[in-house]
Structures are given as C-alpha cells and as structure tokens.
Amino acid sequence: MRHSLLGLLTVVAIAGLLITTGCERASTLRVASINNGNTLRADIGDFYRYFDTVDSEWVTIYQIAGDSVEVVLQYVEIGAGLPTWTPYEAIINKATIKYKSADPESQYEPSVIPMTQYVMADQTNKKTTKFYMSAVTATWKQTNFGDAVTEPPDYDILDIVKATFEFSGWDSVALRDVKATGDLQIEFGNFYDDISSFGK
C-alpha cells in the first residue's frame, strides 16, 4: 500500500511539473538584419561646391553627417494561452553600439542611442518589425575622424570596423528584460561626393 501511494504521489508531482512548465511563456528577441546584411560605407566629409558671386570664385565647403541603417527585429513568443487579448510586445528603449577596428591599435568609444521602438510578438516566426536608426552619429564621426577629411578626389579607406548593436528593453506584459545583438561592418573613409549638392 505504501509503495502504491508513493508511486501515485510521484506521478502527480511529475504531472504538475509538466503542466507548470507547459504554461510558461518563452520569448526570443532577435536581430533579423542590419542594413540588409550589407557593408555600410560611411563617408567622413560631404562636400559641396558653389560659385560666390561676390568674390567671383568657386568655394568648396563640407559637412560631417551621421549615417543611418535599416534594422529588422523579430520577437517570437510561445507558450500556453497564446495568443491573448493583450498583445505581447518588446519595448526597445536603448541600442548600445560597440565599434571594433580591424587595427588592434585603434579603439573607439561605444555609442548609446536612446530610442522607443515596439516589436510585436509573433508565434508564427514570420512577422518582423522594420525601422531606421543611427549607426554612426555626426559627433562620433567628428571625434574619431574629423582630422582625416580630404577634399575630392582624394579617396581612401580610413578604417574597417565591426559594429555590434545590442538592443535592450522589456516585455510589455511580463516585464521581463529582453536583449538581442547583431553585427554590421562599416567602412570609414573619404569616398566619392557629388559636389553639386550635399547628401550625394
């Protein structure tokens, strides 16, 4: 009788554990792509040339601008009771970007990009959220490469960098922290400019 009771209690305990485990939700935030998987060519100086009618001469000026990329995130949510009336979503509030140079002697400070981006949960593992964000700010570029700007047509690559993006935030319902990382290759340099206008 004791053996039967012990066996019954063991079966009940295992069943309870399985039910409890099955009711738990599992979630995964992942980076599907950054810049469509392509290398970002970050031009240091954007040049523009115009004719000064006062001094009757051509003038060449430049600006240092930041670079943005397309980011695709996916939040997969599975578990008992899904979907529910309350939509699960990941709320991303920060992206930390670390830059690692191909040259071991070159070191760069990371960038912290505050943001508010909602990524809706999906059980089918098919839906994604696409948005654009800064990969390199103008200030960061000025600090690290501002002294290396050369006028066209002096074209050269200054550094090849691996940028690691870490997106962090929380689940809107469970309030759990969520994180995801992805990499992007960036080529910094003085590249071709259409000097008839900025941004080309």
N, CA, C and O of each residue as an XYZ file, in Angstrom:
800
protein
N       0.826     -1.203      0.000
C       0.000      0.000      0.000
C       0.865      1.260      0.000
O       0.581      2.223     -0.711
N       1.911      1.236      0.798
C       2.799      2.378      0.859
C       3.463      2.621     -0.491
O       3.609      3.764     -0.924
N       3.871      1.521     -1.161
C       4.515      1.658     -2.467
C       3.556      2.260     -3.485
O       3.950      3.088     -4.306
N       2.288      1.837     -3.426
C       1.293      2.358     -4.356
C       1.069      3.849     -4.123
O       0.969      4.624     -5.074
N       0.990      4.253     -2.833
C       0.786      5.652     -2.501
C       1.967      6.506     -2.934
O       1.787      7.609     -3.450
N       3.182      5.992     -2.722
C       4.390      6.709     -3.120
C       4.434      6.876     -4.638
O       4.788      7.935     -5.155
N       4.063      5.799     -5.337
C       4.061      5.869     -6.802
C       3.043      6.877     -7.306
O       3.319      7.624     -8.244
N       1.858      6.904     -6.684
C       0.812      7.833     -7.086
C       1.245      9.278     -6.859
O       1.028     10.143     -7.707
N       1.865      9.529     -5.697
C       2.342     10.878     -5.405
C       3.418     11.321     -6.397
O       3.472     12.486     -6.792
N       4.265     10.383     -6.788
C       5.323     10.702     -7.755
C       4.728     11.084     -9.111
O       5.169     12.044     -9.742
N       3.720     10.321     -9.554
C       3.067     10.609    -10.838
C       2.387     11.975    -10.798
O       2.469     12.741    -11.759
N       1.712     12.281     -9.684
C       1.028     13.576     -9.542
C       2.033     14.724     -9.571
O       1.791     15.760    -10.192
N       3.164     14.528     -8.891
C       4.188     15.573     -8.850
C       4.764     15.833    -10.230
O       4.952     16.984    -10.624
N       5.044     14.765    -10.963
C       5.596     14.916    -12.316
C       4.590     15.599    -13.231
O       4.951     16.477    -14.015
N       3.318     15.191    -13.127
C       2.271     15.797    -13.958
C       2.139     17.285    -13.655
O       1.971     18.096    -14.566
N       2.214     17.640    -12.381
C       2.120     19.054    -12.004
C       3.274     19.858    -12.551
O       3.110     20.995    -12.991
N       4.463     19.239    -12.516
C       5.648     19.910    -13.043
C       5.525     20.137    -14.540
O       5.886     21.200    -15.044
N       5.015     19.136    -15.250
C       4.849     19.258    -16.697
C       3.822     20.317    -17.054
O       4.019     21.086    -17.994
N       2.727     20.360    -16.309
C       1.684     21.354    -16.567
C       2.213     22.759    -16.312
O       1.975     23.676    -17.098
N       2.940     22.917    -15.194
C       3.501     24.230    -14.850
C       4.484     24.691    -15.907
O       4.477     25.853    -16.314
N       5.335     23.766    -16.352
C       6.324     24.106    -17.367
C       5.643     24.458    -18.678
O       6.073     25.381    -19.371
N       4.589     23.736    -19.026
C       3.883     23.988    -20.276
C       3.180     25.317    -20.287
O       2.931     25.867    -21.359
N       2.845     25.863    -19.108
C       2.142     27.133    -19.044
C       3.086     28.327    -19.123
O       2.639     29.458    -19.316
N       4.364     28.090    -18.977
C       5.318     29.182    -19.024
C       5.475     29.681    -20.450
O       5.416     28.912    -21.409
N       5.676     30.982    -20.563
C       5.905     31.578    -21.862
C       7.390     31.659    -22.135
O       8.192     31.881    -21.228
N       7.742     31.481    -23.375
C       9.129     31.632    -23.788
C       9.175     32.696    -24.867
O       8.309     32.741    -25.740
N      10.176     33.546    -24.808
C      10.272     34.624    -25.785
C      11.705     34.782    -26.257
O      12.658     34.536    -25.518
N      11.830     35.199    -27.508
C      13.144     35.416    -28.081
C      13.111     36.666    -28.951
O      12.367     36.735    -29.929
N      13.917     37.644    -28.587
C      14.110     38.821    -29.426
C      15.372     38.588    -30.231
O      16.412     38.235    -29.676
N      15.284     38.783    -31.544
C      16.476     38.577    -32.373
C      16.578     39.649    -33.440
O      15.582     40.242    -33.855
N      17.807     39.883    -33.875
C      18.074     40.820    -34.953
C      18.045     40.035    -36.260
O      18.911     39.196    -36.508
N      17.045     40.313    -37.092
C      16.934     39.610    -38.369
C      17.950     40.137    -39.372
O      18.544     39.360    -40.120
N      18.157     41.458    -39.394
C      19.165     42.029    -40.291
C      19.453     43.467    -39.919
O      18.618     44.148    -39.323
N      20.644     43.922    -40.275
C      21.039     45.330    -40.156
C      21.608     45.743    -41.502
O      22.550     45.129    -42.003
N      21.032     46.787    -42.085
C      21.452     47.278    -43.400
C      21.381     46.181    -44.456
O      22.196     46.134    -45.377
N      20.387     45.293    -44.307
C      20.185     44.168    -45.238
C      21.420     43.276    -45.359
O      21.609     42.597    -46.368
N      22.253     43.284    -44.325
C      23.457     42.453    -44.340
C      24.596     43.042    -45.144
O      25.631     42.398    -45.315
N      24.423     44.267    -45.645
C      25.454     44.894    -46.473
C      26.385     45.771    -45.644
O      26.009     46.271    -44.584
N      27.600     45.948    -46.142
C      28.562     46.838    -45.508
C      28.103     48.287    -45.655
O      27.647     48.692    -46.725
N      28.222     49.061    -44.586
C      27.897     50.485    -44.622
C      29.155     51.264    -44.969
O      30.177     51.125    -44.297
N      29.087     52.084    -46.015
C      30.209     52.948    -46.378
C      29.933     54.321    -45.783
O      29.068     55.053    -46.265
N      30.666     54.663    -44.742
C      30.458     55.911    -44.008
C      31.464     56.952    -44.479
O      32.639     56.909    -44.116
N      30.984     57.883    -45.289
C      31.830     58.960    -45.798
C      32.064     59.984    -44.687
O      31.126     60.373    -43.991
N      33.304     60.415    -44.525
C      33.615     61.337    -43.433
C      33.143     62.755    -43.766
O      32.411     63.365    -42.985
N      33.553     63.274    -44.906
C      33.176     64.629    -45.287
C      32.266     64.645    -46.504
O      32.570     64.014    -47.517
N      31.146     65.364    -46.413
C      30.222     65.511    -47.533
C      30.462     66.899    -48.142
O      30.137     67.916    -47.529
N      31.033     66.933    -49.348
C      31.464     68.189    -49.942
C      30.408     68.812    -50.860
O      29.597     68.123    -51.478
N      30.457     70.143    -50.918
C      29.561     70.917    -51.787
C      30.352     72.102    -52.347
O      31.090     72.769    -51.622
N      30.184     72.350    -53.643
C      30.900     73.438    -54.293
C      29.904     74.410    -54.922
O      28.961     73.996    -55.597
N      30.122     75.710    -54.695
C      29.241     76.726    -55.270
C      30.077     77.933    -55.709
O      31.224     78.113    -55.299
N      29.453     78.746    -56.556
C      30.148     79.930    -57.063
C      29.745     81.148    -56.250
O      28.563     81.481    -56.159
N      30.724     81.806    -55.664
C      30.494     83.006    -54.860
C      30.490     84.209    -55.804
O      31.532     84.609    -56.323
N      29.303     84.776    -56.017
C      29.187     85.899    -56.946
C      29.823     87.178    -56.406
O      30.172     88.070    -57.179
N      29.975     87.271    -55.096
C      30.580     88.466    -54.507
C      32.072     88.502    -54.798
O      32.597     89.516    -55.260
N      32.749     87.402    -54.527
C      34.193     87.331    -54.747
C      34.557     86.764    -56.120
O      35.728     86.685    -56.493
N      33.502     86.367    -56.868
C      33.709     85.801    -58.217
C      34.690     84.630    -58.202
O      35.670     84.604    -58.947
N      34.401     83.675    -57.341
C      35.251     82.485    -57.274
C      34.456     81.294    -56.776
O      33.425     81.442    -56.119
N      34.957     80.103    -57.103
C      34.323     78.871    -56.632
C      34.758     78.586    -55.199
O      35.931     78.722    -54.848
N      33.792     78.190    -54.385
C      34.057     77.885    -52.972
C      33.629     76.449    -52.692
O      32.540     76.026    -53.080
N      34.493     75.715    -52.021
C      34.190     74.327    -51.650
C      34.067     74.227    -50.135
O      34.983     74.615    -49.410
N      32.944     73.711    -49.654
C      32.728     73.528    -48.223
C      32.326     72.069    -47.973
O      32.025     71.330    -48.910
N      32.324     71.674    -46.719
C      31.895     70.308    -46.406
C      31.205     70.273    -45.047
O      31.341     71.179    -44.224
N      30.474     69.206    -44.850
C      29.846     68.944    -43.553
C      30.094     67.491    -43.185
O      30.328     66.653    -44.057
N      30.043     67.195    -41.897
C      30.165     65.815    -41.412
C      28.786     65.396    -40.908
O      28.252     65.976    -39.963
N      28.232     64.398    -41.544
C      26.874     63.949    -41.211
C      26.903     62.515    -40.675
O      27.834     61.755    -40.940
N      25.872     62.171    -39.924
C      25.751     60.805    -39.413
C      25.225     59.862    -40.482
O      24.819     60.290    -41.563
N      25.239     58.579    -40.166
C      24.763     57.556    -41.099
C      23.702     56.701    -40.425
O      23.868     56.273    -39.283
N      22.607     56.454    -41.143
C      21.522     55.622    -40.632
C      21.440     54.310    -41.393
O      21.879     54.220    -42.539
N      20.881     53.302    -40.758
C      20.720     51.990    -41.386
C      19.327     51.447    -41.083
O      18.675     51.849    -40.120
N      18.900     50.529    -41.927
C      17.639     49.825    -41.692
C      17.896     48.649    -40.753
O      18.846     47.888    -40.939
N      17.038     48.513    -39.744
C      17.147     47.410    -38.786
C      15.845     46.614    -38.821
O      14.757     47.188    -38.859
N      15.967     45.298    -38.808
C      14.795     44.428    -38.772
C      14.900     43.556    -37.525
O      15.840     42.774    -37.382
N      13.920     43.698    -36.618
C      13.880     42.903    -35.387
C      12.691     41.950    -35.432
O      11.697     42.200    -36.114
N      12.817     40.856    -34.694
C      11.732     39.880    -34.590
C      11.597     39.440    -33.141
O      12.587     39.162    -32.465
N      10.349     39.381    -32.674
C      10.077     38.950    -31.303
C       9.142     37.745    -31.362
O       7.958     37.884    -31.669
N       9.674     36.578    -31.070
C       8.908     35.336    -31.122
C       8.461     34.982    -29.714
O       9.278     34.895    -28.797
N       7.157     34.778    -29.548
C       6.569     34.494    -28.228
C       5.746     33.217    -28.315
O       4.824     33.126    -29.126
N       6.070     32.239    -27.494
C       5.331     30.984    -27.489
C       4.970     30.605    -26.060
O       5.614     31.049    -25.110
N       3.930     29.776    -25.914
C       3.532     29.326    -24.593
C       2.041     29.086    -24.514
O       1.299     29.470    -25.418
N       1.595     28.455    -23.441
C       0.175     28.157    -23.261
C      -0.625     29.440    -23.137
O      -0.189     30.397    -22.498
N      -1.795     29.452    -23.751
C      -2.676     30.598    -23.634
C      -2.440     31.685    -24.646
O      -3.133     32.702    -24.633
N      -1.455     31.490    -25.546
C      -1.194     32.495    -26.568
C      -1.910     32.116    -27.856
O      -2.012     30.924    -28.149
N      -2.408     33.063    -28.636
C      -2.389     34.497    -28.341
C      -3.461     34.894    -27.334
O      -4.383     34.123    -27.067
N      -3.341     36.096    -26.775
C      -4.307     36.593    -25.796
C      -4.869     37.921    -26.285
O      -4.435     38.457    -27.305
N      -5.849     38.448    -25.535
C      -6.401     39.743    -25.895
C      -5.373     40.842    -25.704
O      -5.404     41.856    -26.401
N      -4.473     40.647    -24.774
C      -3.415     41.634    -24.553
C      -2.222     41.303    -25.443
O      -1.600     40.257    -25.254
N      -1.887     42.141    -26.388
C      -0.777     41.825    -27.296
C       0.569     41.902    -26.581
O       0.864     42.877    -25.890
N       1.364     40.879    -26.754
C       2.707     40.902    -26.205
C       3.601     41.655    -27.179
O       3.475     41.501    -28.394
N       4.489     42.455    -26.651
C       5.442     43.154    -27.497
C       6.686     43.486    -26.694
O       6.646     43.642    -25.473
N       7.777     43.587    -27.410
C       9.022     44.014    -26.791
C       9.146     45.517    -26.989
O       8.974     46.022    -28.098
N       9.444     46.221    -25.916
C       9.631     47.662    -25.985
C      11.127     47.932    -25.877
O      11.716     47.772    -24.808
N      11.735     48.340    -26.982
C      13.181     48.596    -27.017
C      13.422     50.052    -26.667
O      12.889     50.946    -27.325
N      14.219     50.299    -25.638
C      14.449     51.684    -25.214
C      15.898     52.132    -25.382
O      16.229     53.285    -25.103
N      16.767     51.220    -25.838
C      18.168     51.622    -25.969
C      18.910     50.684    -26.918
O      18.670     49.477    -26.949
N      19.814     51.278    -27.686
C      20.733     50.489    -28.504
C      22.149     50.931    -28.162
O      22.474     52.115    -28.245
N      22.974     49.990    -27.784
C      24.376     50.270    -27.495
C      25.207     49.718    -28.650
O      25.107     48.535    -28.977
N      26.018     50.561    -29.262
C      26.819     50.150    -30.414
C      28.293     50.184    -30.032
O      28.815     51.226    -29.637
N      28.955     49.046    -30.150
C      30.385     48.950    -29.883
C      31.121     48.772    -31.201
O      30.709     47.984    -32.052
N      32.210     49.507    -31.363
C      32.956     49.511    -32.612
C      34.325     48.863    -32.402
O      35.104     49.295    -31.552
N      34.604     47.825    -33.187
C      35.882     47.130    -33.087
C      36.629     47.262    -34.408
O      36.169     46.784    -35.445
N      37.788     47.919    -34.359
C      38.566     48.176    -35.559
C      39.325     46.936    -36.018
O      39.655     46.061    -35.217
N      39.596     46.876    -37.312
C      40.436     45.806    -37.849
C      41.875     46.002    -37.383
O      42.665     45.058    -37.374
N      42.207     47.220    -37.001
C      43.529     47.539    -36.470
C      43.491     47.435    -34.946
O      42.792     48.213    -34.296
N      44.224     46.497    -34.371
C      44.190     46.306    -32.912
C      44.574     47.561    -32.129
O      44.190     47.704    -30.968
N      45.326     48.469    -32.749
C      45.773     49.660    -32.045
C      44.713     50.766    -32.027
O      44.833     51.730    -31.270
N      43.692     50.628    -32.849
C      42.627     51.639    -32.887
C      41.478     51.217    -31.980
O      40.963     50.104    -32.087
N      41.088     52.110    -31.095
C      39.986     51.839    -30.179
C      38.995     52.991    -30.217
O      39.379     54.157    -30.303
N      37.710     52.647    -30.151
C      36.657     53.647    -30.239
C      35.692     53.508    -29.073
O      35.437     52.410    -28.578
N      35.159     54.657    -28.646
C      34.149     54.660    -27.594
C      32.811     54.178    -28.161
O      32.475     54.506    -29.299
N      32.053     53.416    -27.395
C      30.735     52.966    -27.873
C      29.740     54.118    -27.924
O      29.927     55.146    -27.274
N      28.689     53.931    -28.698
C      27.597     54.897    -28.768
C      26.374     54.305    -28.077
O      26.103     53.111    -28.197
N      25.648     55.136    -27.364
C      24.386     54.721    -26.750
C      23.280     55.543    -27.399
O      23.257     56.769    -27.292
N      22.363     54.851    -28.073
C      21.285     55.509    -28.809
C      19.962     55.281    -28.079
O      19.422     54.176    -28.130
N      19.419     56.313    -27.393
C      18.095     56.162    -26.772
C      17.033     56.028    -27.864
O      17.130     56.675    -28.908
N      16.041     55.207    -27.632
C      15.001     55.004    -28.625
C      13.754     54.443    -27.963
O      13.799     53.975    -26.825
N      12.648     54.493    -28.679
C      11.421     53.833    -28.263
C      10.865     53.114    -29.480
O      10.277     53.723    -30.374
N      11.066     51.812    -29.489
C      10.652     51.005    -30.632
C       9.852     49.800    -30.133
O      10.312     49.063    -29.261
N       8.656     49.604    -30.689
C       7.799     48.497    -30.289
C       7.932     47.365    -31.312
O       7.835     47.585    -32.519
N       8.155     46.160    -30.804
C       8.278     44.982    -31.663
C       7.203     43.988    -31.244
O       7.310     43.360    -30.190
N       6.176     43.847    -32.061
C       5.039     42.990    -31.731
C       5.448     41.522    -31.732
O       6.184     41.075    -32.612
N       4.964     40.770    -30.734
C       5.271     39.341    -30.645
C       4.535     38.577    -31.739
O       3.449     38.969    -32.166
N       5.142     37.484    -32.183
C       4.547     36.666    -33.237
C       4.867     35.205    -32.968
O       6.026     34.842    -32.767
N       3.832     34.365    -32.965
C       4.040     32.935    -32.733
C       4.479     32.198    -33.991
O       5.071     31.121    -33.916
N       4.186     32.785    -35.143
C       4.443     32.082    -36.399
C       5.885     32.188    -36.859
O       6.290     31.502    -37.798
N       6.664     33.039    -36.209
C       8.071     33.229    -36.569
C       8.203     33.795    -37.991
O       9.173     33.516    -38.695
N       7.205     34.598    -38.396
C       7.209     35.165    -39.747
C       7.226     36.697    -39.752
O       7.858     37.306    -40.615
N       6.539     37.314    -38.799
C       6.419     38.768    -38.803
C       7.673     39.425    -38.220
O       8.302     38.902    -37.300
N       8.014     40.577    -38.782
C       9.168     41.339    -38.312
C       8.787     42.809    -38.185
O       7.752     43.244    -38.690
N       9.634     43.555    -37.509
C       9.451     45.000    -37.371
C      10.658     45.694    -37.973
O      11.798     45.413    -37.603
N      10.397     46.609    -38.911
C      11.467     47.302    -39.626
C      11.479     48.773    -39.235
O      10.426     49.405    -39.150
N      12.665     49.316    -38.998
C      12.798     50.742    -38.686
C      14.205     51.210    -39.043
O      15.086     50.400    -39.332
N      14.400     52.519    -39.020
C      15.708     53.101    -39.319
C      16.272     53.773    -38.068
O      15.535     54.351    -37.269
N      17.578     53.686    -37.919
C      18.221     54.290    -36.762
C      19.648     54.693    -37.112
O      20.202     54.266    -38.125
N      20.225     55.518    -36.261
C      21.598     55.982    -36.471
C      22.579     54.857    -36.165
O      22.502     54.215    -35.117
N      23.490     54.631    -37.084
C      24.572     53.666    -36.854
C      25.831     54.386    -36.412
O      26.620     53.857    -35.628
N      26.013     55.597    -36.922
C      27.159     56.443    -36.573
C      26.660     57.880    -36.502
O      26.145     58.400    -37.492
N      26.802     58.528    -35.358
C      26.368     59.909    -35.247
C      27.438     60.844    -35.821
O      28.607     60.474    -35.931
N      27.018     62.058    -36.182
C      27.957     63.040    -36.712
C      29.005     63.401    -35.667
O      30.173     63.605    -35.996
N      28.585     63.480    -34.413
C      29.517     63.815    -33.331
C      30.586     62.743    -33.183
O      31.769     63.051    -33.037
N      30.155     61.461    -33.221
C      31.115     60.355    -33.102
C      32.101     60.377    -34.263
O      33.299     60.169    -34.075
N      31.592     60.630    -35.454
C      32.449     60.656    -36.644
C      33.436     61.821    -36.579
O      34.606     61.680    -36.936
N      32.945     62.971    -36.118
C      33.812     64.142    -35.979
C      34.922     63.878    -34.967
O      36.076     64.234    -35.202
N      34.578     63.261    -33.853
C      35.558     62.991    -32.800
C      36.654     62.046    -33.269
O      37.827     62.248    -32.955
N      36.276     61.010    -34.022
C      37.248     59.980    -34.378
C      37.924     60.176    -35.734
O      39.036     59.694    -35.948
N      37.256     60.884    -36.653
C      37.826     61.020    -37.995
C      37.799     62.450    -38.524
O      38.099     62.673    -39.697
N      37.449     63.413    -37.692
C      37.325     64.796    -38.146
C      38.590     65.378    -38.731
O      38.530     66.253    -39.595
N      39.737     64.904    -38.272
C      41.013     65.437    -38.769
C      41.480     64.749    -40.047
O      42.516     65.113    -40.602
N      40.729     63.761    -40.516
C      41.167     62.971    -41.671
C      40.396     63.306    -42.942
O      40.514     62.599    -43.943
N      39.605     64.383    -42.909
C      38.818     64.753    -44.073
C      39.740     65.312    -45.159
O      40.559     66.191    -44.890
N      39.605     64.804    -46.375
C      40.371     65.323    -47.508
C      39.413     65.680    -48.637
O      38.373     65.043    -48.807
N      39.767     66.687    -49.395
C      38.894     67.131    -50.479
C      38.927     66.148    -51.636
O      39.940     65.493    -51.882
N      37.799     66.051    -52.351
C      37.783     65.214    -53.553
C      38.831     65.736    -54.538
O      39.086     66.940    -54.565
N      39.441     64.875    -55.342
C      39.151     63.434    -55.478
C      40.106     62.539    -54.698
O      40.482     61.474    -55.187
N      40.504     62.944    -53.501
C      41.381     62.104    -52.675
C      40.530     61.064    -51.951
O      39.993     61.340    -50.878
N      40.405     59.877    -52.531
C      39.554     58.834    -51.973
C      40.410     57.781    -51.285
O      41.401     57.306    -51.841
N      40.017     57.426    -50.077
C      40.739     56.383    -49.359
C      39.893     55.852    -48.218
O      39.003     56.536    -47.712
N      40.185     54.611    -47.819
C      39.514     53.990    -46.670
C      40.375     54.226    -45.436
O      41.571     53.935    -45.437
N      39.766     54.747    -44.401
C      40.486     55.057    -43.170
C      40.476     53.898    -42.186
O      41.465     53.673    -41.489
N      39.369     53.159    -42.121
C      39.307     52.026    -41.208
C      38.106     51.149    -41.567
O      37.102     51.627    -42.095
N      38.233     49.864    -41.270
C      37.136     48.913    -41.418
C      36.777     48.437    -40.018
O      37.622     47.905    -39.298
N      35.534     48.630    -39.640
C      35.103     48.429    -38.257
C      33.936     47.448    -38.191
O      33.033     47.474    -39.028
N      33.975     46.591    -37.186
C      32.835     45.725    -36.883
C      32.018     46.404    -35.796
O      32.493     46.588    -34.675
N      30.789     46.777    -36.131
C      29.895     47.426    -35.164
C      28.907     46.397    -34.626
O      28.164     45.779    -35.388
N      28.904     46.221    -33.317
C      27.984     45.285    -32.671
C      26.867     46.066    -31.991
O      27.110     46.846    -31.070
N      25.636     45.845    -32.457
C      24.456     46.514    -31.904
C      23.835     45.621    -30.828
O      23.566     44.445    -31.074
N      23.609     46.172    -29.653
C      22.874     45.462    -28.613
C      21.599     46.248    -28.313
O      21.650     47.368    -27.806
N      20.466     45.645    -28.632
C      19.166     46.259    -28.361
C      18.645     45.725    -27.026
O      18.670     44.518    -26.786
N      18.183     46.604    -26.179
C      17.685     46.168    -24.865
C      16.391     46.881    -24.527
O      16.155     48.016    -24.941
N      15.558     46.189    -23.767
C      14.271     46.729    -23.352
C      13.558     45.733    -22.470
O      14.198     45.042    -21.678
N      12.221     45.642    -22.591
C      11.462     44.734    -21.738
C      10.204     44.265    -22.453
O       9.766     44.867    -23.433
N       9.637     43.188    -21.948
C       8.371     42.657    -22.435
C       7.244     43.486    -21.821
O       7.237     43.721    -20.612
N       6.295     43.929    -22.641
C       5.250     44.844    -22.173
C       4.289     44.211    -21.176
O       3.673     44.922    -20.383
N       4.148     42.878    -21.201
C       3.208     42.197    -20.311
C       3.943     41.533    -19.148
O       3.595     41.747    -17.987
N       4.947     40.734    -19.458
C       5.683     40.023    -18.410
C       6.690     40.908    -17.695
O       7.157     40.575    -16.606
N       7.026     42.050    -18.318
C       8.003     42.995    -17.756
C       9.389     42.387    -17.598
O      10.193     42.852    -16.790
N       9.660     41.352    -18.369
C      10.998     40.756    -18.348
C      11.919     41.526    -19.272
O      11.483     42.086    -20.278
N      13.206     41.551    -18.922
C      14.195     42.199    -19.779
C      14.398     41.386    -21.044
O      14.398     40.156    -21.005
N      14.569     42.071    -22.163
C      14.853     41.399    -23.426
C      16.082     42.058    -24.057
O      16.298     43.263    -23.925
N      16.875     41.242    -24.741
C      18.081     41.748    -25.410
C      18.308     40.980    -26.694
O      17.903     39.826    -26.830
N      18.963     41.644    -27.634
C      19.346     40.987    -28.879
C      20.543     41.732    -29.456
O      20.658     42.948    -29.296
N      21.432     41.004    -30.126
C      22.610     41.624    -30.717
C      22.729     41.267    -32.191
O      22.267     40.218    -32.641
N      23.353     42.159    -32.914
C      23.610     41.934    -34.334
C      24.827     42.732    -34.763
O      25.179     43.723    -34.123
N      25.467     42.312    -35.832
C      26.700     42.947    -36.283
C      26.537     43.636    -37.628
O      25.704     43.253    -38.449
N      27.342     44.649    -37.828
C      27.370     45.404    -39.075
C      28.814     45.792    -39.365
O      29.526     46.268    -38.481
N      29.238     45.587    -40.598
C      30.574     46.046    -40.997
C      30.466     47.453    -41.553
O      29.599     47.742    -42.378
N      31.365     48.337    -41.090
C      31.369     49.726    -41.541
C      32.738     50.068    -42.114
O      33.765     49.805    -41.488
N      32.745     50.653    -43.305
C      33.971     51.179    -43.894
C      33.944     52.698    -43.755
O      33.085     53.366    -44.332
N      34.889     53.238    -42.987
C      35.015     54.684    -42.846
C      36.053     55.178    -43.839
O      37.123     54.586    -43.973
N      35.739     56.257    -44.531
C      36.706     56.767    -45.493
C      36.263     58.048    -46.158
O      35.194     58.586    -45.871
N      37.104     58.524    -47.048
C      36.784     59.662    -47.896
C      36.363     59.092    -49.245
O      37.202     58.662    -50.035
N      35.071     59.092    -49.497
C      34.526     58.464    -50.692
C      34.025     59.522    -51.676
O      34.043     60.721    -51.399
N      33.582     59.038    -52.823
C      33.132     59.938    -53.888
C      31.979     60.820    -53.421
O      31.058     60.347    -52.756
N      32.035     62.104    -53.772
C      30.955     63.046    -53.485
C      30.528     63.732    -54.773
O      31.367     64.118    -55.588
N      29.224     63.881    -54.952
C      28.690     64.729    -55.997
C      28.663     66.130    -55.421
O      27.787     66.464    -54.623
N      29.626     66.953    -55.827
C      29.807     68.260    -55.176
C      28.782     69.297    -55.621
O      28.868     70.461    -55.232
N      27.806     68.877    -56.441
C      26.764     69.817    -56.848
C      25.716     70.008    -55.748
O      24.930     70.954    -55.801
N      25.701     69.114    -54.750
C      24.753     69.249    -53.648
C      25.193     68.384    -52.490
O      25.942     67.424    -52.672
N      24.726     68.723    -51.289
C      25.016     67.908    -50.107
C      24.204     66.618    -50.174
O      23.129     66.571    -50.771
N      24.735     65.587    -49.555
C      23.993     64.333    -49.411
C      24.120     63.397    -50.579
O      23.394     62.405    -50.644
N      25.025     63.672    -51.519
C      25.178     62.776    -52.672
C      26.633     62.330    -52.803
O      26.966     61.572    -53.714
